Amino acid sequence: MDKNVSITTDLDGRKIAIINDIRFQSRRGIEWDKVEKYLKEYIGLFFEITETSEKVYIGSDFPDEFSHSNDTKELRGANVKAKANMISAIGELVQIADDKVKYPDFSEKHGAKARLGWHRYTTRFGLPVYDKDGVLERYNVFTARMLVRCDEDGKLYLYDFVRTKKETSKPHEH
């Protein structure tokens, strides 16, 4: 998995995964089946959340959920491109996740796969913006909610990244 990702800290001390590996240039026509195929390379891996020291595993349901969830289908504009391009930084996004909140599996919708409920975290990433001459101007910063299911086997499994939104604050300067 060749990628060009680094972790930096903003002026408020919050971590941002800077993604320079832009695989999808357009906001339209993202080939989500290609996204899903790429994400299948992560199955079986795990990453540790620095803030909580929790290990988050990548299960076989993650690629399909990420690529074809209702949240993904509802995204528009720059947020679609952002979600598609976050795929090369999955490990870094898990690593810098913070603001953990626990939720039950409402109506036992997911059965044994989330019998112990859900954890939601916030994670942030930046994508480069270039001028007409191809010179880096700045990074647009996005936030996303990371959904992690608590399996009955006691492990945490990455399920999806939802609510991908561009931050409206001043963009991260290079």
Biotite code that builds the C-alpha atoms (Angstrom):
import biotite.structure as struc

atoms = struc.array([
    struc.Atom([0.000, 0.000, 0.000], chain_id="A", res_id=1, res_name="MET", atom_name="CA", element="C"),
    struc.Atom([2.002, 2.939, -1.296], chain_id="A", res_id=2, res_name="ASP", atom_name="CA", element="C"),
    struc.Atom([0.786, 6.129, 0.285], chain_id="A", res_id=3, res_name="LYS", atom_name="CA", element="C"),
    struc.Atom([1.915, 9.592, 1.168], chain_id="A", res_id=4, res_name="ASN", atom_name="CA", element="C"),
    struc.Atom([0.370, 10.402, 4.553], chain_id="A", res_id=5, res_name="VAL", atom_name="CA", element="C"),
    struc.Atom([1.742, 12.246, 7.557], chain_id="A", res_id=6, res_name="SER", atom_name="CA", element="C"),
    struc.Atom([0.346, 13.309, 10.909], chain_id="A", res_id=7, res_name="ILE", atom_name="CA", element="C"),
    struc.Atom([0.613, 16.909, 12.034], chain_id="A", res_id=8, res_name="THR", atom_name="CA", element="C"),
    struc.Atom([-0.841, 18.999, 14.829], chain_id="A", res_id=9, res_name="THR", atom_name="CA", element="C"),
    struc.Atom([-2.881, 22.172, 14.331], chain_id="A", res_id=10, res_name="ASP", atom_name="CA", element="C"),
    struc.Atom([-2.559, 25.343, 16.414], chain_id="A", res_id=11, res_name="LEU", atom_name="CA", element="C"),
    struc.Atom([-5.153, 23.981, 18.872], chain_id="A", res_id=12, res_name="ASP", atom_name="CA", element="C"),
    struc.Atom([-3.100, 20.822, 19.485], chain_id="A", res_id=13, res_name="GLY", atom_name="CA", element="C"),
    struc.Atom([-5.450, 18.505, 17.561], chain_id="A", res_id=14, res_name="ARG", atom_name="CA", element="C"),
    struc.Atom([-4.013, 15.862, 15.252], chain_id="A", res_id=15, res_name="LYS", atom_name="CA", element="C"),
    struc.Atom([-4.648, 15.910, 11.498], chain_id="A", res_id=16, res_name="ILE", atom_name="CA", element="C"),
    struc.Atom([-3.735, 13.177, 9.009], chain_id="A", res_id=17, res_name="ALA", atom_name="CA", element="C"),
    struc.Atom([-2.372, 14.999, 5.963], chain_id="A", res_id=18, res_name="ILE", atom_name="CA", element="C"),
    struc.Atom([-3.153, 12.967, 2.847], chain_id="A", res_id=19, res_name="ILE", atom_name="CA", element="C"),
    struc.Atom([-1.079, 13.748, -0.246], chain_id="A", res_id=20, res_name="ASN", atom_name="CA", element="C"),
    struc.Atom([-2.041, 10.507, -1.989], chain_id="A", res_id=21, res_name="ASP", atom_name="CA", element="C"),
    struc.Atom([-4.987, 11.790, -4.030], chain_id="A", res_id=22, res_name="ILE", atom_name="CA", element="C"),
    struc.Atom([-6.434, 8.839, -5.916], chain_id="A", res_id=23, res_name="ARG", atom_name="CA", element="C"),
    struc.Atom([-9.727, 10.443, -6.940], chain_id="A", res_id=24, res_name="PHE", atom_name="CA", element="C"),
    struc.Atom([-9.466, 13.910, -8.508], chain_id="A", res_id=25, res_name="GLN", atom_name="CA", element="C"),
    struc.Atom([-13.115, 14.452, -9.395], chain_id="A", res_id=26, res_name="SER", atom_name="CA", element="C"),
    struc.Atom([-16.051, 15.176, -7.128], chain_id="A", res_id=27, res_name="ARG", atom_name="CA", element="C"),
    struc.Atom([-18.256, 13.290, -9.545], chain_id="A", res_id=28, res_name="ARG", atom_name="CA", element="C"),
    struc.Atom([-18.263, 9.709, -10.605], chain_id="A", res_id=29, res_name="GLY", atom_name="CA", element="C"),
    struc.Atom([-16.271, 8.155, -7.772], chain_id="A", res_id=30, res_name="ILE", atom_name="CA", element="C"),
    struc.Atom([-15.850, 4.482, -8.615], chain_id="A", res_id=31, res_name="GLU", atom_name="CA", element="C"),
    struc.Atom([-16.866, 3.088, -5.241], chain_id="A", res_id=32, res_name="TRP", atom_name="CA", element="C"),
    struc.Atom([-16.212, -0.493, -6.352], chain_id="A", res_id=33, res_name="ASP", atom_name="CA", element="C"),
    struc.Atom([-12.527, 0.485, -6.800], chain_id="A", res_id=34, res_name="LYS", atom_name="CA", element="C"),
    struc.Atom([-12.576, 2.062, -3.328], chain_id="A", res_id=35, res_name="VAL", atom_name="CA", element="C"),
    struc.Atom([-13.997, -1.170, -1.906], chain_id="A", res_id=36, res_name="GLU", atom_name="CA", element="C"),
    struc.Atom([-11.364, -3.276, -3.685], chain_id="A", res_id=37, res_name="LYS", atom_name="CA", element="C"),
    struc.Atom([-8.557, -1.102, -2.259], chain_id="A", res_id=38, res_name="TYR", atom_name="CA", element="C"),
    struc.Atom([-9.997, -1.297, 1.270], chain_id="A", res_id=39, res_name="LEU", atom_name="CA", element="C"),
    struc.Atom([-10.054, -5.109, 1.122], chain_id="A", res_id=40, res_name="LYS", atom_name="CA", element="C"),
    struc.Atom([-6.247, -4.924, 1.410], chain_id="A", res_id=41, res_name="GLU", atom_name="CA", element="C"),
    struc.Atom([-6.743, -3.764, 5.014], chain_id="A", res_id=42, res_name="TYR", atom_name="CA", element="C"),
    struc.Atom([-8.806, -6.798, 6.135], chain_id="A", res_id=43, res_name="ILE", atom_name="CA", element="C"),
    struc.Atom([-7.095, -8.585, 8.998], chain_id="A", res_id=44, res_name="GLY", atom_name="CA", element="C"),
    struc.Atom([-4.966, -5.607, 10.033], chain_id="A", res_id=45, res_name="LEU", atom_name="CA", element="C"),
    struc.Atom([-5.416, -3.634, 13.222], chain_id="A", res_id=46, res_name="PHE", atom_name="CA", element="C"),
    struc.Atom([-4.451, -0.136, 14.308], chain_id="A", res_id=47, res_name="PHE", atom_name="CA", element="C"),
    struc.Atom([-4.178, 1.360, 17.778], chain_id="A", res_id=48, res_name="GLU", atom_name="CA", element="C"),
    struc.Atom([-5.934, 4.536, 18.876], chain_id="A", res_id=49, res_name="ILE", atom_name="CA", element="C"),
    struc.Atom([-3.222, 6.595, 20.562], chain_id="A", res_id=50, res_name="THR", atom_name="CA", element="C"),
    struc.Atom([-5.575, 8.347, 23.013], chain_id="A", res_id=51, res_name="GLU", atom_name="CA", element="C"),
    struc.Atom([-7.165, 5.162, 24.401], chain_id="A", res_id=52, res_name="THR", atom_name="CA", element="C"),
    struc.Atom([-4.641, 2.408, 23.488], chain_id="A", res_id=53, res_name="SER", atom_name="CA", element="C"),
    struc.Atom([-7.546, 0.416, 21.983], chain_id="A", res_id=54, res_name="GLU", atom_name="CA", element="C"),
    struc.Atom([-6.834, -1.912, 19.082], chain_id="A", res_id=55, res_name="LYS", atom_name="CA", element="C"),
    struc.Atom([-9.265, -1.527, 16.192], chain_id="A", res_id=56, res_name="VAL", atom_name="CA", element="C"),
    struc.Atom([-9.404, -4.418, 13.733], chain_id="A", res_id=57, res_name="TYR", atom_name="CA", element="C"),
    struc.Atom([-10.416, -4.257, 10.086], chain_id="A", res_id=58, res_name="ILE", atom_name="CA", element="C"),
    struc.Atom([-13.073, -6.879, 9.431], chain_id="A", res_id=59, res_name="GLY", atom_name="CA", element="C"),
    struc.Atom([-14.482, -8.120, 6.163], chain_id="A", res_id=60, res_name="SER", atom_name="CA", element="C"),
    struc.Atom([-17.591, -5.912, 6.476], chain_id="A", res_id=61, res_name="ASP", atom_name="CA", element="C"),
    struc.Atom([-15.669, -2.612, 6.501], chain_id="A", res_id=62, res_name="PHE", atom_name="CA", element="C"),
    struc.Atom([-14.872, -2.222, 2.745], chain_id="A", res_id=63, res_name="PRO", atom_name="CA", element="C"),
    struc.Atom([-18.487, -2.730, 1.653], chain_id="A", res_id=64, res_name="ASP", atom_name="CA", element="C"),
    struc.Atom([-19.966, -0.567, 4.407], chain_id="A", res_id=65, res_name="GLU", atom_name="CA", element="C"),
    struc.Atom([-17.513, 2.285, 3.768], chain_id="A", res_id=66, res_name="PHE", atom_name="CA", element="C"),
    struc.Atom([-18.114, 2.218, 0.004], chain_id="A", res_id=67, res_name="SER", atom_name="CA", element="C"),
    struc.Atom([-21.849, 1.602, -0.178], chain_id="A", res_id=68, res_name="HIS", atom_name="CA", element="C"),
    struc.Atom([-23.417, 2.875, 3.062], chain_id="A", res_id=69, res_name="SER", atom_name="CA", element="C"),
    struc.Atom([-26.344, 5.288, 3.118], chain_id="A", res_id=70, res_name="ASN", atom_name="CA", element="C"),
    struc.Atom([-23.959, 7.921, 4.464], chain_id="A", res_id=71, res_name="ASP", atom_name="CA", element="C"),
    struc.Atom([-21.676, 7.503, 1.437], chain_id="A", res_id=72, res_name="THR", atom_name="CA", element="C"),
    struc.Atom([-24.621, 7.692, -0.982], chain_id="A", res_id=73, res_name="LYS", atom_name="CA", element="C"),
    struc.Atom([-25.827, 10.952, 0.598], chain_id="A", res_id=74, res_name="GLU", atom_name="CA", element="C"),
    struc.Atom([-22.487, 12.798, 0.402], chain_id="A", res_id=75, res_name="LEU", atom_name="CA", element="C"),
    struc.Atom([-22.148, 15.664, -2.081], chain_id="A", res_id=76, res_name="ARG", atom_name="CA", element="C"),
    struc.Atom([-19.440, 17.881, -3.557], chain_id="A", res_id=77, res_name="GLY", atom_name="CA", element="C"),
    struc.Atom([-16.041, 18.098, -1.880], chain_id="A", res_id=78, res_name="ALA", atom_name="CA", element="C"),
    struc.Atom([-17.188, 15.748, 0.891], chain_id="A", res_id=79, res_name="ASN", atom_name="CA", element="C"),
    struc.Atom([-17.559, 12.866, -1.607], chain_id="A", res_id=80, res_name="VAL", atom_name="CA", element="C"),
    struc.Atom([-14.015, 13.395, -2.910], chain_id="A", res_id=81, res_name="LYS", atom_name="CA", element="C"),
    struc.Atom([-12.743, 13.678, 0.661], chain_id="A", res_id=82, res_name="ALA", atom_name="CA", element="C"),
    struc.Atom([-14.297, 10.378, 1.776], chain_id="A", res_id=83, res_name="LYS", atom_name="CA", element="C"),
    struc.Atom([-12.981, 8.577, -1.302], chain_id="A", res_id=84, res_name="ALA", atom_name="CA", element="C"),
    struc.Atom([-9.466, 9.916, -0.755], chain_id="A", res_id=85, res_name="ASN", atom_name="CA", element="C"),
    struc.Atom([-9.318, 9.094, 2.955], chain_id="A", res_id=86, res_name="MET", atom_name="CA", element="C"),
    struc.Atom([-8.782, 5.426, 2.036], chain_id="A", res_id=87, res_name="ILE", atom_name="CA", element="C"),
    struc.Atom([-5.003, 5.713, 1.923], chain_id="A", res_id=88, res_name="SER", atom_name="CA", element="C"),
    struc.Atom([-4.923, 6.970, 5.533], chain_id="A", res_id=89, res_name="ALA", atom_name="CA", element="C"),
    struc.Atom([-7.137, 4.457, 7.347], chain_id="A", res_id=90, res_name="ILE", atom_name="CA", element="C"),
    struc.Atom([-4.409, 3.533, 9.845], chain_id="A", res_id=91, res_name="GLY", atom_name="CA", element="C"),
    struc.Atom([-3.547, 7.157, 10.595], chain_id="A", res_id=92, res_name="GLU", atom_name="CA", element="C"),
    struc.Atom([-7.213, 8.127, 10.951], chain_id="A", res_id=93, res_name="LEU", atom_name="CA", element="C"),
    struc.Atom([-7.704, 5.363, 13.512], chain_id="A", res_id=94, res_name="VAL", atom_name="CA", element="C"),
    struc.Atom([-4.492, 6.307, 15.308], chain_id="A", res_id=95, res_name="GLN", atom_name="CA", element="C"),
    struc.Atom([-5.474, 9.977, 15.808], chain_id="A", res_id=96, res_name="ILE", atom_name="CA", element="C"),
    struc.Atom([-9.155, 9.362, 16.637], chain_id="A", res_id=97, res_name="ALA", atom_name="CA", element="C"),
    struc.Atom([-10.403, 11.063, 19.800], chain_id="A", res_id=98, res_name="ASP", atom_name="CA", element="C"),
    struc.Atom([-13.611, 12.188, 21.548], chain_id="A", res_id=99, res_name="ASP", atom_name="CA", element="C"),
    struc.Atom([-14.811, 8.627, 22.228], chain_id="A", res_id=100, res_name="LYS", atom_name="CA", element="C"),
    struc.Atom([-18.542, 8.214, 22.874], chain_id="A", res_id=101, res_name="VAL", atom_name="CA", element="C"),
    struc.Atom([-20.283, 4.875, 23.571], chain_id="A", res_id=102, res_name="LYS", atom_name="CA", element="C"),
    struc.Atom([-23.679, 3.901, 22.116], chain_id="A", res_id=103, res_name="TYR", atom_name="CA", element="C"),
    struc.Atom([-25.807, 0.768, 22.477], chain_id="A", res_id=104, res_name="PRO", atom_name="CA", element="C"),
    struc.Atom([-26.818, -1.308, 19.456], chain_id="A", res_id=105, res_name="ASP", atom_name="CA", element="C"),
    struc.Atom([-30.276, 0.214, 19.170], chain_id="A", res_id=106, res_name="PHE", atom_name="CA", element="C"),
    struc.Atom([-32.974, -2.395, 18.446], chain_id="A", res_id=107, res_name="SER", atom_name="CA", element="C"),
    struc.Atom([-30.206, -4.995, 18.282], chain_id="A", res_id=108, res_name="GLU", atom_name="CA", element="C"),
    struc.Atom([-30.024, -4.146, 14.583], chain_id="A", res_id=109, res_name="LYS", atom_name="CA", element="C"),
    struc.Atom([-26.536, -5.634, 14.109], chain_id="A", res_id=110, res_name="HIS", atom_name="CA", element="C"),
    struc.Atom([-26.911, -8.713, 16.328], chain_id="A", res_id=111, res_name="GLY", atom_name="CA", element="C"),
    struc.Atom([-23.752, -10.423, 17.556], chain_id="A", res_id=112, res_name="ALA", atom_name="CA", element="C"),
    struc.Atom([-21.583, -8.152, 15.417], chain_id="A", res_id=113, res_name="LYS", atom_name="CA", element="C"),
    struc.Atom([-22.347, -5.238, 17.751], chain_id="A", res_id=114, res_name="ALA", atom_name="CA", element="C"),
    struc.Atom([-23.828, -6.978, 20.762], chain_id="A", res_id=115, res_name="ARG", atom_name="CA", element="C"),
    struc.Atom([-21.632, -4.861, 23.050], chain_id="A", res_id=116, res_name="LEU", atom_name="CA", element="C"),
    struc.Atom([-22.609, -1.631, 21.304], chain_id="A", res_id=117, res_name="GLY", atom_name="CA", element="C"),
    struc.Atom([-20.714, 0.993, 19.352], chain_id="A", res_id=118, res_name="TRP", atom_name="CA", element="C"),
    struc.Atom([-17.954, 3.498, 19.891], chain_id="A", res_id=119, res_name="HIS", atom_name="CA", element="C"),
    struc.Atom([-17.843, 6.731, 17.931], chain_id="A", res_id=120, res_name="ARG", atom_name="CA", element="C"),
    struc.Atom([-14.760, 8.877, 17.635], chain_id="A", res_id=121, res_name="TYR", atom_name="CA", element="C"),
    struc.Atom([-13.843, 12.063, 15.799], chain_id="A", res_id=122, res_name="THR", atom_name="CA", element="C"),
    struc.Atom([-10.957, 12.064, 13.357], chain_id="A", res_id=123, res_name="THR", atom_name="CA", element="C"),
    struc.Atom([-9.560, 14.766, 11.063], chain_id="A", res_id=124, res_name="ARG", atom_name="CA", element="C"),
    struc.Atom([-7.674, 14.826, 7.797], chain_id="A", res_id=125, res_name="PHE", atom_name="CA", element="C"),
    struc.Atom([-6.389, 17.346, 5.290], chain_id="A", res_id=126, res_name="GLY", atom_name="CA", element="C"),
    struc.Atom([-6.348, 17.214, 1.500], chain_id="A", res_id=127, res_name="LEU", atom_name="CA", element="C"),
    struc.Atom([-4.101, 19.458, -0.612], chain_id="A", res_id=128, res_name="PRO", atom_name="CA", element="C"),
    struc.Atom([-5.429, 22.315, -2.745], chain_id="A", res_id=129, res_name="VAL", atom_name="CA", element="C"),
    struc.Atom([-3.247, 23.354, -5.682], chain_id="A", res_id=130, res_name="TYR", atom_name="CA", element="C"),
    struc.Atom([-3.297, 26.557, -7.731], chain_id="A", res_id=131, res_name="ASP", atom_name="CA", element="C"),
    struc.Atom([-3.621, 26.587, -11.535], chain_id="A", res_id=132, res_name="LYS", atom_name="CA", element="C"),
    struc.Atom([0.146, 26.021, -11.886], chain_id="A", res_id=133, res_name="ASP", atom_name="CA", element="C"),
    struc.Atom([0.119, 22.931, -9.663], chain_id="A", res_id=134, res_name="GLY", atom_name="CA", element="C"),
    struc.Atom([1.676, 24.703, -6.669], chain_id="A", res_id=135, res_name="VAL", atom_name="CA", element="C"),
    struc.Atom([0.358, 23.717, -3.243], chain_id="A", res_id=136, res_name="LEU", atom_name="CA", element="C"),
    struc.Atom([-1.743, 26.562, -1.794], chain_id="A", res_id=137, res_name="GLU", atom_name="CA", element="C"),
    struc.Atom([-3.176, 25.035, 1.373], chain_id="A", res_id=138, res_name="ARG", atom_name="CA", element="C"),
    struc.Atom([-4.910, 22.002, 2.834], chain_id="A", res_id=139, res_name="TYR", atom_name="CA", element="C"),
    struc.Atom([-8.658, 21.746, 3.267], chain_id="A", res_id=140, res_name="ASN", atom_name="CA", element="C"),
    struc.Atom([-9.353, 20.062, 6.597], chain_id="A", res_id=141, res_name="VAL", atom_name="CA", element="C"),
    struc.Atom([-12.225, 17.617, 7.039], chain_id="A", res_id=142, res_name="PHE", atom_name="CA", element="C"),
    struc.Atom([-13.731, 15.893, 10.056], chain_id="A", res_id=143, res_name="THR", atom_name="CA", element="C"),
    struc.Atom([-15.364, 12.480, 10.094], chain_id="A", res_id=144, res_name="ALA", atom_name="CA", element="C"),
    struc.Atom([-17.011, 10.296, 12.722], chain_id="A", res_id=145, res_name="ARG", atom_name="CA", element="C"),
    struc.Atom([-15.357, 6.895, 12.987], chain_id="A", res_id=146, res_name="MET", atom_name="CA", element="C"),
    struc.Atom([-17.813, 4.099, 13.815], chain_id="A", res_id=147, res_name="LEU", atom_name="CA", element="C"),
    struc.Atom([-16.415, 1.079, 15.626], chain_id="A", res_id=148, res_name="VAL", atom_name="CA", element="C"),
    struc.Atom([-18.516, -1.926, 16.540], chain_id="A", res_id=149, res_name="ARG", atom_name="CA", element="C"),
    struc.Atom([-17.927, -3.847, 19.739], chain_id="A", res_id=150, res_name="CYS", atom_name="CA", element="C"),
    struc.Atom([-18.148, -7.491, 18.744], chain_id="A", res_id=151, res_name="ASP", atom_name="CA", element="C"),
    struc.Atom([-19.236, -10.232, 21.130], chain_id="A", res_id=152, res_name="GLU", atom_name="CA", element="C"),
    struc.Atom([-15.691, -11.636, 20.787], chain_id="A", res_id=153, res_name="ASP", atom_name="CA", element="C"),
    struc.Atom([-14.564, -8.564, 22.760], chain_id="A", res_id=154, res_name="GLY", atom_name="CA", element="C"),
    struc.Atom([-12.710, -6.994, 19.844], chain_id="A", res_id=155, res_name="LYS", atom_name="CA", element="C"),
    struc.Atom([-13.340, -3.598, 18.271], chain_id="A", res_id=156, res_name="LEU", atom_name="CA", element="C"),
    struc.Atom([-13.936, -3.545, 14.509], chain_id="A", res_id=157, res_name="TYR", atom_name="CA", element="C"),
    struc.Atom([-13.855, -0.518, 12.231], chain_id="A", res_id=158, res_name="LEU", atom_name="CA", element="C"),
    struc.Atom([-17.272, -0.217, 10.596], chain_id="A", res_id=159, res_name="TYR", atom_name="CA", element="C"),
    struc.Atom([-17.376, 3.084, 8.689], chain_id="A", res_id=160, res_name="ASP", atom_name="CA", element="C"),
    struc.Atom([-16.448, 6.746, 8.613], chain_id="A", res_id=161, res_name="PHE", atom_name="CA", element="C"),
    struc.Atom([-19.562, 8.915, 8.477], chain_id="A", res_id=162, res_name="VAL", atom_name="CA", element="C"),
    struc.Atom([-20.481, 12.598, 8.446], chain_id="A", res_id=163, res_name="ARG", atom_name="CA", element="C"),
    struc.Atom([-17.431, 13.580, 6.423], chain_id="A", res_id=164, res_name="THR", atom_name="CA", element="C"),
    struc.Atom([-17.514, 17.372, 6.394], chain_id="A", res_id=165, res_name="LYS", atom_name="CA", element="C"),
    struc.Atom([-15.150, 20.147, 5.440], chain_id="A", res_id=166, res_name="LYS", atom_name="CA", element="C"),
    struc.Atom([-14.243, 22.319, 8.401], chain_id="A", res_id=167, res_name="GLU", atom_name="CA", element="C"),
    struc.Atom([-15.342, 25.898, 7.952], chain_id="A", res_id=168, res_name="THR", atom_name="CA", element="C"),
    struc.Atom([-12.438, 27.323, 9.945], chain_id="A", res_id=169, res_name="SER", atom_name="CA", element="C"),
    struc.Atom([-9.346, 28.713, 8.264], chain_id="A", res_id=170, res_name="LYS", atom_name="CA", element="C"),
    struc.Atom([-7.685, 26.012, 6.081], chain_id="A", res_id=171, res_name="PRO", atom_name="CA", element="C"),
    struc.Atom([-4.426, 24.462, 7.280], chain_id="A", res_id=172, res_name="HIS", atom_name="CA", element="C"),
    struc.Atom([-1.518, 26.340, 5.642], chain_id="A", res_id=173, res_name="GLU", atom_name="CA", element="C"),
    struc.Atom([1.475, 24.498, 4.216], chain_id="A", res_id=174, res_name="HIS", atom_name="CA", element="C"),
])
